[in-house]
Amino acid sequence: MIGKLNHVAIVVPDLAAATALYRDTLGAEVSAPLPLPEHGVTTVFVVLPNTKIELLHPLGEDSPVAKFLATSPAGGIHHLCYEVRDIRAARDRLRAAGARVLGDGEPRTGAHGKPVLFLHPKDFCGTLIELEQA
């Protein structure tokens, strides 16, 4: 059901410093910061030959990643994103198998302009999973 790894998301306490680290120290191609108020984050994508790294920074105090930084001030890996062909079919199959879909279960538009859903980390070896329709 899942396709390729789309990205690994890392929450960072300083988005400019993290962007500079990936761009200047590691020599990676990075995107401009993209605020996503509906998700409570600002994101920068680091483009790699085989996947992407998504740098996440809180956009406001109510951001889900602000809570992450409160418990992990240095930041860290937040979630893995896998591509799926049909996000609603994937959601229905996962629910039938007992997996919990976060939120109201309806896909929302993600940073790439495509529908996304998140799956409860307790159902996936302690890892928050994002599904993105390819």
N, CA, C and O atoms as CSV, one atom per row, in Angstrom:
chain,resi,resn,atom,element,x,y,z
A,1,MET,N,N,0.820,-1.197,0.000
A,1,MET,CA,C,0.000,0.000,0.000
A,1,MET,C,C,0.858,1.253,0.000
A,1,MET,O,O,0.629,2.151,-0.811
A,2,ILE,N,N,1.873,1.340,0.917
A,2,ILE,CA,C,2.676,2.556,0.924
A,2,ILE,C,C,3.673,2.520,-0.221
A,2,ILE,O,O,4.142,1.463,-0.644
A,3,GLY,N,N,3.971,3.695,-0.695
A,3,GLY,CA,C,4.945,3.843,-1.764
A,3,GLY,C,C,6.264,4.323,-1.197
A,3,GLY,O,O,6.688,3.913,-0.117
A,4,LYS,N,N,6.897,5.194,-1.945
A,4,LYS,CA,C,8.236,5.630,-1.532
A,4,LYS,C,C,8.176,6.589,-0.343
A,4,LYS,O,O,7.152,7.207,-0.049
A,5,LEU,N,N,9.323,6.680,0.322
A,5,LEU,CA,C,9.483,7.647,1.402
A,5,LEU,C,C,9.507,9.035,0.779
A,5,LEU,O,O,10.374,9.332,-0.043
A,6,ASN,N,N,8.573,9.877,1.160
A,6,ASN,CA,C,8.516,11.229,0.607
A,6,ASN,C,C,9.462,12.159,1.346
A,6,ASN,O,O,10.217,12.909,0.727
A,7,HIS,N,N,9.420,12.107,2.685
A,7,HIS,CA,C,10.333,12.945,3.469
A,7,HIS,C,C,10.414,12.479,4.917
A,7,HIS,O,O,9.566,11.734,5.408
A,8,VAL,N,N,11.466,12.946,5.576
A,8,VAL,CA,C,11.647,12.800,7.014
A,8,VAL,C,C,11.539,14.210,7.576
A,8,VAL,O,O,12.243,15.116,7.130
A,9,ALA,N,N,10.659,14.396,8.555
A,9,ALA,CA,C,10.447,15.726,9.130
A,9,ALA,C,C,11.213,15.866,10.433
A,9,ALA,O,O,11.167,14.990,11.297
A,10,ILE,N,N,11.916,16.981,10.560
A,10,ILE,CA,C,12.708,17.274,11.749
A,10,ILE,C,C,12.245,18.619,12.308
A,10,ILE,O,O,12.251,19.627,11.601
A,11,VAL,N,N,11.851,18.627,13.563
A,11,VAL,CA,C,11.486,19.874,14.231
A,11,VAL,C,C,12.778,20.555,14.674
A,11,VAL,O,O,13.660,19.924,15.255
A,12,VAL,N,N,12.873,21.847,14.392
A,12,VAL,CA,C,14.090,22.599,14.721
A,12,VAL,C,C,13.729,23.837,15.541
A,12,VAL,O,O,12.705,24.469,15.282
A,13,PRO,N,N,14.563,24.192,16.534
A,13,PRO,CA,C,14.281,25.377,17.340
A,13,PRO,C,C,14.619,26.681,16.623
A,13,PRO,O,O,14.080,27.731,16.975
A,14,ASP,N,N,15.495,26.634,15.629
A,14,ASP,CA,C,15.913,27.826,14.884
A,14,ASP,C,C,15.934,27.461,13.400
A,14,ASP,O,O,16.867,26.817,12.921
A,15,LEU,N,N,14.900,27.878,12.685
A,15,LEU,CA,C,14.744,27.494,11.281
A,15,LEU,C,C,15.851,28.076,10.406
A,15,LEU,O,O,16.354,27.386,9.519
A,16,ALA,N,N,16.236,29.313,10.633
A,16,ALA,CA,C,17.297,29.934,9.826
A,16,ALA,C,C,18.623,29.204,10.028
A,16,ALA,O,O,19.347,28.956,9.064
A,17,ALA,N,N,18.943,28.861,11.272
A,17,ALA,CA,C,20.203,28.158,11.555
A,17,ALA,C,C,20.191,26.756,10.940
A,17,ALA,O,O,21.194,26.313,10.380
A,18,ALA,N,N,19.062,26.065,11.044
A,18,ALA,CA,C,18.968,24.718,10.469
A,18,ALA,C,C,19.059,24.768,8.948
A,18,ALA,O,O,19.702,23.918,8.332
A,19,THR,N,N,18.415,25.762,8.344
A,19,THR,CA,C,18.480,25.924,6.892
A,19,THR,C,C,19.923,26.171,6.458
A,19,THR,O,O,20.401,25.568,5.497
A,20,ALA,N,N,20.609,27.059,7.168
A,20,ALA,CA,C,22.010,27.361,6.846
A,20,ALA,C,C,22.886,26.121,7.018
A,20,ALA,O,O,23.793,25.894,6.218
A,21,LEU,N,N,22.631,25.328,8.036
A,21,LEU,CA,C,23.405,24.111,8.259
A,21,LEU,C,C,23.288,23.163,7.067
A,21,LEU,O,O,24.293,22.663,6.562
A,22,TYR,N,N,22.061,22.922,6.624
A,22,TYR,CA,C,21.869,22.013,5.486
A,22,TYR,C,C,22.392,22.613,4.181
A,22,TYR,O,O,22.971,21.903,3.358
A,23,ARG,N,N,22.188,23.918,3.989
A,23,ARG,CA,C,22.617,24.573,2.749
A,23,ARG,C,C,24.126,24.800,2.724
A,23,ARG,O,O,24.795,24.408,1.768
A,24,ASP,N,N,24.662,25.428,3.763
A,24,ASP,CA,C,26.049,25.878,3.741
A,24,ASP,C,C,27.040,24.816,4.198
A,24,ASP,O,O,28.117,24.691,3.617
A,25,THR,N,N,26.698,24.061,5.214
A,25,THR,CA,C,27.615,23.059,5.735
A,25,THR,C,C,27.529,21.755,4.957
A,25,THR,O,O,28.548,21.164,4.600
A,26,LEU,N,N,26.289,21.306,4.695
A,26,LEU,CA,C,26.109,20.030,3.993
A,26,LEU,C,C,25.986,20.191,2.476
A,26,LEU,O,O,26.026,19.197,1.750
A,27,GLY,N,N,25.837,21.418,1.990
A,27,GLY,CA,C,25.784,21.670,0.554
A,27,GLY,C,C,24.504,21.228,-0.124
A,27,GLY,O,O,24.510,20.923,-1.317
A,28,ALA,N,N,23.407,21.189,0.616
A,28,ALA,CA,C,22.131,20.745,0.051
A,28,ALA,C,C,21.358,21.906,-0.551
A,28,ALA,O,O,21.565,23.067,-0.200
A,29,GLU,N,N,20.469,21.564,-1.461
A,29,GLU,CA,C,19.515,22.525,-2.024
A,29,GLU,C,C,18.361,22.645,-1.036
A,29,GLU,O,O,17.792,21.635,-0.621
A,30,VAL,N,N,18.008,23.877,-0.656
A,30,VAL,CA,C,16.916,24.097,0.289
A,30,VAL,C,C,15.894,25.056,-0.314
A,30,VAL,O,O,16.233,25.933,-1.108
A,31,SER,N,N,14.647,24.870,0.080
A,31,SER,CA,C,13.574,25.746,-0.391
A,31,SER,C,C,13.510,26.997,0.477
A,31,SER,O,O,14.162,27.089,1.517
A,32,ALA,N,N,12.723,27.936,0.031
A,32,ALA,CA,C,12.413,29.100,0.861
A,32,ALA,C,C,11.458,28.652,1.966
A,32,ALA,O,O,10.734,27.672,1.786
A,33,PRO,N,N,11.441,29.343,3.095
A,33,PRO,CA,C,10.481,29.006,4.153
A,33,PRO,C,C,9.048,29.178,3.651
A,33,PRO,O,O,8.731,30.131,2.939
A,34,LEU,N,N,8.197,28.238,4.037
A,34,LEU,CA,C,6.791,28.269,3.633
A,34,LEU,C,C,5.925,28.191,4.891
A,34,LEU,O,O,5.864,27.138,5.526
A,35,PRO,N,N,5.253,29.287,5.262
A,35,PRO,CA,C,4.353,29.233,6.413
A,35,PRO,C,C,3.093,28.446,6.049
A,35,PRO,O,O,2.502,28.658,4.990
A,36,LEU,N,N,2.694,27.544,6.930
A,36,LEU,CA,C,1.473,26.748,6.752
A,36,LEU,C,C,0.593,26.936,7.987
A,36,LEU,O,O,0.579,26.080,8.872
A,37,PRO,N,N,-0.145,28.055,8.055
A,37,PRO,CA,C,-0.940,28.352,9.249
A,37,PRO,C,C,-1.934,27.247,9.603
A,37,PRO,O,O,-2.194,27.012,10.783
A,38,GLU,N,N,-2.495,26.563,8.596
A,38,GLU,CA,C,-3.469,25.514,8.879
A,38,GLU,C,C,-2.846,24.307,9.589
A,38,GLU,O,O,-3.558,23.499,10.185
A,39,HIS,N,N,-1.521,24.188,9.524
A,39,HIS,CA,C,-0.806,23.115,10.216
A,39,HIS,C,C,0.006,23.644,11.406
A,39,HIS,O,O,0.564,22.864,12.178
A,40,GLY,N,N,0.066,24.977,11.549
A,40,GLY,CA,C,0.781,25.568,12.677
A,40,GLY,C,C,2.296,25.491,12.565
A,40,GLY,O,O,2.994,25.465,13.579
A,41,VAL,N,N,2.811,25.453,11.334
A,41,VAL,CA,C,4.258,25.328,11.143
A,41,VAL,C,C,4.734,26.216,10.006
A,41,VAL,O,O,3.963,26.625,9.138
A,42,THR,N,N,6.028,26.499,10.039
A,42,THR,CA,C,6.747,27.003,8.872
A,42,THR,C,C,7.683,25.881,8.489
A,42,THR,O,O,8.310,25.263,9.350
A,43,THR,N,N,7.779,25.614,7.192
A,43,THR,CA,C,8.559,24.476,6.726
A,43,THR,C,C,9.580,24.903,5.671
A,43,THR,O,O,9.344,25.824,4.888
A,44,VAL,N,N,10.693,24.225,5.672
A,44,VAL,CA,C,11.722,24.350,4.640
A,44,VAL,C,C,12.027,22.939,4.180
A,44,VAL,O,O,12.209,22.044,5.005
A,45,PHE,N,N,12.085,22.729,2.874
A,45,PHE,CA,C,12.425,21.405,2.356
A,45,PHE,C,C,13.870,21.372,1.884
A,45,PHE,O,O,14.330,22.247,1.150
A,46,VAL,N,N,14.567,20.339,2.327
A,46,VAL,CA,C,15.926,20.057,1.898
A,46,VAL,C,C,15.795,18.965,0.844
A,46,VAL,O,O,15.302,17.874,1.128
A,47,VAL,N,N,16.240,19.264,-0.375
A,47,VAL,CA,C,16.071,18.336,-1.489
A,47,VAL,C,C,17.295,17.444,-1.602
A,47,VAL,O,O,18.422,17.923,-1.727
A,48,LEU,N,N,17.057,16.135,-1.554
A,48,LEU,CA,C,18.114,15.135,-1.698
A,48,LEU,C,C,17.830,14.305,-2.952
A,48,LEU,O,O,16.700,14.314,-3.440
A,49,PRO,N,N,18.808,13.599,-3.478
A,49,PRO,CA,C,18.568,12.810,-4.694
A,49,PRO,C,C,17.479,11.747,-4.536
A,49,PRO,O,O,16.787,11.431,-5.504
A,50,ASN,N,N,17.315,11.190,-3.329
A,50,ASN,CA,C,16.380,10.089,-3.164
A,50,ASN,C,C,15.174,10.392,-2.282
A,50,ASN,O,O,14.268,9.564,-2.186
A,51,THR,N,N,15.138,11.556,-1.636
A,51,THR,CA,C,14.012,11.941,-0.787
A,51,THR,C,C,14.164,13.404,-0.395
A,51,THR,O,O,14.933,14.135,-1.019
A,52,LYS,N,N,13.445,13.831,0.623
A,52,LYS,CA,C,13.551,15.194,1.144
A,52,LYS,C,C,13.626,15.134,2.672
A,52,LYS,O,O,13.191,14.165,3.294
A,53,ILE,N,N,14.180,16.180,3.251
A,53,ILE,CA,C,14.117,16.422,4.683
A,53,ILE,C,C,13.232,17.651,4.835
A,53,ILE,O,O,13.438,18.655,4.153
A,54,GLU,N,N,12.258,17.575,5.718
A,54,GLU,CA,C,11.389,18.712,5.989
A,54,GLU,C,C,11.786,19.285,7.344
A,54,GLU,O,O,11.672,18.612,8.369
A,55,LEU,N,N,12.250,20.524,7.343
A,55,LEU,CA,C,12.571,21.215,8.584
A,55,LEU,C,C,11.302,21.934,9.041
A,55,LEU,O,O,10.728,22.720,8.287
A,56,LEU,N,N,10.867,21.668,10.266
A,56,LEU,CA,C,9.629,22.233,10.798
A,56,LEU,C,C,9.931,23.160,11.962
A,56,LEU,O,O,10.745,22.846,12.830
A,57,HIS,N,N,9.270,24.296,11.968
A,57,HIS,CA,C,9.403,25.247,13.065
A,57,HIS,C,C,7.998,25.717,13.436
A,57,HIS,O,O,7.164,25.911,12.551
A,58,PRO,N,N,7.720,25.904,14.735
A,58,PRO,CA,C,6.380,26.318,15.150
A,58,PRO,C,C,5.967,27.659,14.549
A,58,PRO,O,O,6.768,28.587,14.430
A,59,LEU,N,N,4.724,27.725,14.185
A,59,LEU,CA,C,4.110,28.974,13.728
A,59,LEU,C,C,3.019,29.290,14.747
A,59,LEU,O,O,1.856,28.932,14.562
A,60,GLY,N,N,3.411,29.960,15.816
A,60,GLY,CA,C,2.481,30.279,16.891
A,60,GLY,C,C,2.624,29.340,18.073
A,60,GLY,O,O,3.176,28.246,17.951
A,61,GLU,N,N,2.123,29.776,19.213
A,61,GLU,CA,C,2.264,29.014,20.451
A,61,GLU,C,C,1.411,27.752,20.484
A,61,GLU,O,O,1.724,26.824,21.230
A,62,ASP,N,N,0.347,27.696,19.697
A,62,ASP,CA,C,-0.542,26.538,19.693
A,62,ASP,C,C,-0.103,25.475,18.694
A,62,ASP,O,O,-0.799,24.479,18.495
A,63,SER,N,N,1.032,25.682,18.077
A,63,SER,CA,C,1.541,24.740,17.089
A,63,SER,C,C,1.819,23.381,17.730
A,63,SER,O,O,2.344,23.317,18.842
A,64,PRO,N,N,1.468,22.288,17.032
A,64,PRO,CA,C,1.806,20.960,17.563
A,64,PRO,C,C,3.320,20.776,17.732
A,64,PRO,O,O,3.755,20.040,18.617
A,65,VAL,N,N,4.116,21.434,16.899
A,65,VAL,CA,C,5.564,21.272,17.030
A,65,VAL,C,C,6.130,22.141,18.153
A,65,VAL,O,O,7.249,21.904,18.607
A,66,ALA,N,N,5.375,23.142,18.606
A,66,ALA,CA,C,5.803,23.904,19.788
A,66,ALA,C,C,5.785,22.982,21.003
A,66,ALA,O,O,6.667,23.050,21.860
A,67,LYS,N,N,4.778,22.124,21.067
A,67,LYS,CA,C,4.698,21.148,22.155
A,67,LYS,C,C,5.863,20.166,22.059
A,67,LYS,O,O,6.427,19.766,23.078
A,68,PHE,N,N,6.223,19.778,20.834
A,68,PHE,CA,C,7.357,18.879,20.625
A,68,PHE,C,C,8.638,19.535,21.141
A,68,PHE,O,O,9.421,18.894,21.843
A,69,LEU,N,N,8.856,20.811,20.799
A,69,LEU,CA,C,10.057,21.524,21.255
A,69,LEU,C,C,10.073,21.730,22.772
A,69,LEU,O,O,11.140,21.808,23.381
A,70,ALA,N,N,8.897,21.817,23.372
A,70,ALA,CA,C,8.842,21.975,24.826
A,70,ALA,C,C,9.421,20.751,25.527
A,70,ALA,O,O,10.029,20.869,26.591
A,71,THR,N,N,9.231,19.579,24.931
A,71,THR,CA,C,9.771,18.354,25.540
A,71,THR,C,C,11.135,17.971,24.968
A,71,THR,O,O,11.888,17.229,25.599
A,72,SER,N,N,11.453,18.475,23.778
A,72,SER,CA,C,12.753,18.210,23.136
A,72,SER,C,C,13.307,19.530,22.617
A,72,SER,O,O,13.225,19.787,21.415
A,73,PRO,N,N,13.868,20.376,23.479
A,73,PRO,CA,C,14.283,21.730,23.094
A,73,PRO,C,C,15.307,21.789,21.960
A,73,PRO,O,O,15.374,22.791,21.249
A,74,ALA,N,N,16.092,20.753,21.783
A,74,ALA,CA,C,17.077,20.739,20.699
A,74,ALA,C,C,16.447,20.334,19.373
A,74,ALA,O,O,17.098,20.404,18.330
A,75,GLY,N,N,15.187,19.911,19.405
A,75,GLY,CA,C,14.514,19.428,18.206
A,75,GLY,C,C,14.720,17.942,18.015
A,75,GLY,O,O,15.205,17.256,18.915
A,76,GLY,N,N,14.357,17.446,16.855
A,76,GLY,CA,C,14.530,16.031,16.564
A,76,GLY,C,C,13.560,15.552,15.502
A,76,GLY,O,O,12.739,16.315,14.993
A,77,ILE,N,N,13.672,14.273,15.179
A,77,ILE,CA,C,12.797,13.699,14.149
A,77,ILE,C,C,11.363,13.716,14.655
A,77,ILE,O,O,11.083,13.280,15.772
A,78,HIS,N,N,10.464,14.218,13.830
A,78,HIS,CA,C,9.061,14.369,14.185
A,78,HIS,C,C,8.189,13.303,13.530
A,78,HIS,O,O,7.371,12.676,14.202
A,79,HIS,N,N,8.358,13.092,12.221
A,79,HIS,CA,C,7.542,12.081,11.537
A,79,HIS,C,C,8.199,11.624,10.239
A,79,HIS,O,O,9.131,12.248,9.731
A,80,LEU,N,N,7.678,10.513,9.723
A,80,LEU,CA,C,8.051,9.998,8.408
A,80,LEU,C,C,6.839,10.142,7.506
A,80,LEU,O,O,5.707,9.922,7.937
A,81,CYS,N,N,7.076,10.512,6.253
A,81,CYS,CA,C,5.978,10.667,5.299
A,81,CYS,C,C,6.154,9.672,4.156
A,81,CYS,O,O,7.190,9.634,3.493
A,82,TYR,N,N,5.106,8.864,3.945
A,82,TYR,CA,C,5.092,7.894,2.857
A,82,TYR,C,C,4.037,8.297,1.840
A,82,TYR,O,O,2.998,8.854,2.193
A,83,GLU,N,N,4.312,8.013,0.594
A,83,GLU,CA,C,3.342,8.283,-0.460
A,83,GLU,C,C,2.370,7.119,-0.600
A,83,GLU,O,O,2.738,5.957,-0.420
A,84,VAL,N,N,1.125,7.451,-0.922
A,84,VAL,CA,C,0.099,6.462,-1.235
A,84,VAL,C,C,-0.618,6.920,-2.503
A,84,VAL,O,O,-0.697,8.115,-2.784
A,85,ARG,N,N,-1.134,5.964,-3.258
A,85,ARG,CA,C,-1.829,6.328,-4.509
A,85,ARG,C,C,-3.177,6.981,-4.250
A,85,ARG,O,O,-3.530,7.976,-4.884
A,86,ASP,N,N,-3.926,6.410,-3.313
A,86,ASP,CA,C,-5.278,6.893,-3.018
A,86,ASP,C,C,-5.389,7.047,-1.505
A,86,ASP,O,O,-5.492,6.057,-0.780
A,87,ILE,N,N,-5.367,8.271,-1.039
A,87,ILE,CA,C,-5.298,8.510,0.404
A,87,ILE,C,C,-6.557,8.059,1.130
A,87,ILE,O,O,-6.468,7.563,2.254
A,88,ARG,N,N,-7.709,8.215,0.525
A,88,ARG,CA,C,-8.944,7.787,1.186
A,88,ARG,C,C,-9.032,6.261,1.261
A,88,ARG,O,O,-9.468,5.713,2.273
A,89,ALA,N,N,-8.625,5.584,0.204
A,89,ALA,CA,C,-8.609,4.113,0.226
A,89,ALA,C,C,-7.601,3.618,1.268
A,89,ALA,O,O,-7.865,2.646,1.976
A,90,ALA,N,N,-6.443,4.291,1.359
A,90,ALA,CA,C,-5.434,3.923,2.357
A,90,ALA,C,C,-5.995,4.137,3.762
A,90,ALA,O,O,-5.828,3.290,4.639
A,91,ARG,N,N,-6.658,5.270,3.969
A,91,ARG,CA,C,-7.266,5.563,5.273
A,91,ARG,C,C,-8.278,4.488,5.653
A,91,ARG,O,O,-8.264,3.991,6.779
A,92,ASP,N,N,-9.150,4.131,4.726
A,92,ASP,CA,C,-10.185,3.147,5.014
A,92,ASP,C,C,-9.580,1.777,5.322
A,92,ASP,O,O,-10.039,1.081,6.227
A,93,ARG,N,N,-8.565,1.400,4.578
A,93,ARG,CA,C,-7.900,0.111,4.813
A,93,ARG,C,C,-7.219,0.108,6.191
A,93,ARG,O,O,-7.304,-0.872,6.931
A,94,LEU,N,N,-6.550,1.209,6.522
A,94,LEU,CA,C,-5.863,1.299,7.809
A,94,LEU,C,C,-6.849,1.283,8.973
A,94,LEU,O,O,-6.612,0.610,9.977
A,95,ARG,N,N,-7.936,2.007,8.849
A,95,ARG,CA,C,-8.954,2.004,9.905
A,95,ARG,C,C,-9.534,0.602,10.091
A,95,ARG,O,O,-9.745,0.156,11.219
A,96,ALA,N,N,-9.790,-0.089,8.980
A,96,ALA,CA,C,-10.325,-1.452,9.063
A,96,ALA,C,C,-9.351,-2.384,9.770
A,96,ALA,O,O,-9.762,-3.367,10.387
A,97,ALA,N,N,-8.057,-2.076,9.683
A,97,ALA,CA,C,-7.027,-2.884,10.335
A,97,ALA,C,C,-6.796,-2.443,11.788
A,97,ALA,O,O,-5.975,-3.031,12.492
A,98,GLY,N,N,-7.527,-1.398,12.238
A,98,GLY,CA,C,-7.419,-0.950,13.621
A,98,GLY,C,C,-6.503,0.233,13.850
A,98,GLY,O,O,-6.308,0.633,14.998
A,99,ALA,N,N,-5.935,0.809,12.804
A,99,ALA,CA,C,-5.057,1.970,12.959
A,99,ALA,C,C,-5.899,3.223,13.214
A,99,ALA,O,O,-7.012,3.362,12.707
A,100,ARG,N,N,-5.334,4.123,14.011
A,100,ARG,CA,C,-6.020,5.378,14.315
A,100,ARG,C,C,-5.499,6.499,13.423
A,100,ARG,O,O,-4.295,6.740,13.334
A,101,VAL,N,N,-6.426,7.170,12.773
A,101,VAL,CA,C,-6.106,8.344,11.960
A,101,VAL,C,C,-6.338,9.556,12.845
A,101,VAL,O,O,-7.389,9.677,13.475
A,102,LEU,N,N,-5.370,10.446,12.897
A,102,LEU,CA,C,-5.477,11.630,13.753
A,102,LEU,C,C,-6.418,12.669,13.158
A,102,LEU,O,O,-6.678,12.677,11.955
A,103,GLY,N,N,-6.920,13.541,14.019
A,103,GLY,CA,C,-7.839,14.588,13.579
A,103,GLY,C,C,-9.199,13.999,13.261
A,103,GLY,O,O,-9.618,13.002,13.849
A,104,ASP,N,N,-9.878,14.634,12.320
A,104,ASP,CA,C,-11.221,14.164,11.962
A,104,ASP,C,C,-11.192,13.061,10.907
A,104,ASP,O,O,-12.240,12.565,10.492
A,105,GLY,N,N,-9.998,12.681,10.477
A,105,GLY,CA,C,-9.874,11.594,9.506
A,105,GLY,C,C,-9.993,12.024,8.058
A,105,GLY,O,O,-9.821,11.214,7.148
A,106,GLU,N,N,-10.284,13.288,7.843
A,106,GLU,CA,C,-10.372,13.785,6.466
A,106,GLU,C,C,-9.022,14.364,6.056
A,106,GLU,O,O,-8.389,15.082,6.831
A,107,PRO,N,N,-8.585,14.052,4.843
A,107,PRO,CA,C,-7.307,14.596,4.366
A,107,PRO,C,C,-7.328,16.125,4.338
A,107,PRO,O,O,-8.345,16.751,4.039
A,108,ARG,N,N,-6.177,16.697,4.656
A,108,ARG,CA,C,-5.985,18.147,4.550
A,108,ARG,C,C,-4.884,18.390,3.537
A,108,ARG,O,O,-4.095,17.492,3.244
A,109,THR,N,N,-4.827,19.587,3.007
A,109,THR,CA,C,-3.776,19.925,2.052
A,109,THR,C,C,-2.472,20.141,2.796
A,109,THR,O,O,-2.405,20.928,3.741
A,110,GLY,N,N,-1.423,19.428,2.357
A,110,GLY,CA,C,-0.114,19.531,2.987
A,110,GLY,C,C,0.784,20.536,2.288
A,110,GLY,O,O,0.336,21.296,1.430
A,111,ALA,N,N,2.051,20.532,2.662
A,111,ALA,CA,C,3.029,21.501,2.159
A,111,ALA,C,C,3.274,21.384,0.662
A,111,ALA,O,O,3.694,22.352,0.028
A,112,HIS,N,N,3.019,20.218,0.091
A,112,HIS,CA,C,3.224,20.038,-1.351
A,112,HIS,C,C,1.950,20.279,-2.148
A,112,HIS,O,O,1.912,20.034,-3.354
A,113,GLY,N,N,0.897,20.763,-1.471
A,113,GLY,CA,C,-0.372,21.012,-2.146
A,113,GLY,C,C,-1.160,19.743,-2.411
A,113,GLY,O,O,-2.087,19.748,-3.221
A,114,LYS,N,N,-0.805,18.655,-1.738
A,114,LYS,CA,C,-1.476,17.366,-1.927
A,114,LYS,C,C,-2.151,16.945,-0.631
A,114,LYS,O,O,-1.757,17.400,0.442
A,115,PRO,N,N,-3.167,16.078,-0.710
A,115,PRO,CA,C,-3.850,15.624,0.499
A,115,PRO,C,C,-2.933,14.793,1.404
A,115,PRO,O,O,-2.168,13.952,0.934
A,116,VAL,N,N,-3.031,15.052,2.722
A,116,VAL,CA,C,-2.235,14.318,3.714
A,116,VAL,C,C,-3.117,13.898,4.883
A,116,VAL,O,O,-4.152,14.505,5.157
A,117,LEU,N,N,-2.679,12.847,5.563
A,117,LEU,CA,C,-3.268,12.362,6.808
A,117,LEU,C,C,-2.136,11.957,7.738
A,117,LEU,O,O,-1.039,11.636,7.281
A,118,PHE,N,N,-2.398,11.971,9.042
A,118,PHE,CA,C,-1.420,11.499,10.013
A,118,PHE,C,C,-1.992,10.310,10.769
A,118,PHE,O,O,-3.189,10.247,11.050
A,119,LEU,N,N,-1.113,9.370,11.090
A,119,LEU,CA,C,-1.493,8.150,11.801
A,119,LEU,C,C,-0.873,8.156,13.188
A,119,LEU,O,O,0.253,8.620,13.370
A,120,HIS,N,N,-1.604,7.644,14.159
A,120,HIS,CA,C,-1.181,7.685,15.554
A,120,HIS,C,C,0.131,6.922,15.749
A,120,HIS,O,O,0.261,5.784,15.298
A,121,PRO,N,N,1.108,7.551,16.424
A,121,PRO,CA,C,2.407,6.890,16.614
A,121,PRO,C,C,2.327,5.602,17.435
A,121,PRO,O,O,3.150,4.706,17.247
A,122,LYS,N,N,1.363,5.493,18.332
A,122,LYS,CA,C,1.255,4.273,19.140
A,122,LYS,C,C,0.888,3.063,18.290
A,122,LYS,O,O,1.086,1.926,18.720
A,123,ASP,N,N,0.362,3.288,17.102
A,123,ASP,CA,C,0.005,2.185,16.207
A,123,ASP,C,C,1.143,1.816,15.253
A,123,ASP,O,O,1.045,0.828,14.525
A,124,PHE,N,N,2.229,2.611,15.253
A,124,PHE,CA,C,3.320,2.403,14.289
A,124,PHE,C,C,4.687,2.506,14.965
A,124,PHE,O,O,5.518,3.338,14.601
A,125,CYS,N,N,4.896,1.653,15.943
A,125,CYS,CA,C,6.202,1.511,16.607
A,125,CYS,C,C,6.710,2.824,17.194
A,125,CYS,O,O,7.916,3.070,17.212
A,126,GLY,N,N,5.801,3.666,17.673
A,126,GLY,CA,C,6.194,4.929,18.298
A,126,GLY,C,C,6.545,6.022,17.313
A,126,GLY,O,O,7.117,7.039,17.703
A,127,THR,N,N,6.213,5.836,16.034
A,127,THR,CA,C,6.558,6.804,15.001
A,127,THR,C,C,5.307,7.447,14.416
A,127,THR,O,O,4.401,6.750,13.956
A,128,LEU,N,N,5.258,8.773,14.434
A,128,LEU,CA,C,4.167,9.488,13.777
A,128,LEU,C,C,4.360,9.303,12.272
A,128,LEU,O,O,5.446,9.542,11.745
A,129,ILE,N,N,3.302,8.879,11.590
A,129,ILE,CA,C,3.343,8.626,10.154
A,129,ILE,C,C,2.431,9.609,9.440
A,129,ILE,O,O,1.280,9.804,9.829
A,130,GLU,N,N,2.956,10.221,8.398
A,130,GLU,CA,C,2.152,11.058,7.504
A,130,GLU,C,C,2.002,10.297,6.204
A,130,GLU,O,O,2.968,9.734,5.688
A,131,LEU,N,N,0.791,10.280,5.677
A,131,LEU,CA,C,0.552,9.726,4.342
A,131,LEU,C,C,0.241,10.895,3.424
A,131,LEU,O,O,-0.531,11.787,3.775
A,132,GLU,N,N,0.852,10.882,2.241
A,132,GLU,CA,C,0.620,11.926,1.250
A,132,GLU,C,C,0.204,11.270,-0.055
A,132,GLU,O,O,0.854,10.334,-0.522
A,133,GLN,N,N,-0.869,11.757,-0.638
A,133,GLN,CA,C,-1.308,11.203,-1.920
A,133,GLN,C,C,-0.308,11.592,-3.006
A,133,GLN,O,O,0.017,12.765,-3.188
A,134,ALA,N,N,0.163,10.591,-3.708
A,134,ALA,CA,C,1.180,10.824,-4.764
A,134,ALA,C,C,0.522,11.359,-6.025
A,134,ALA,O,O,1.205,11.615,-7.017
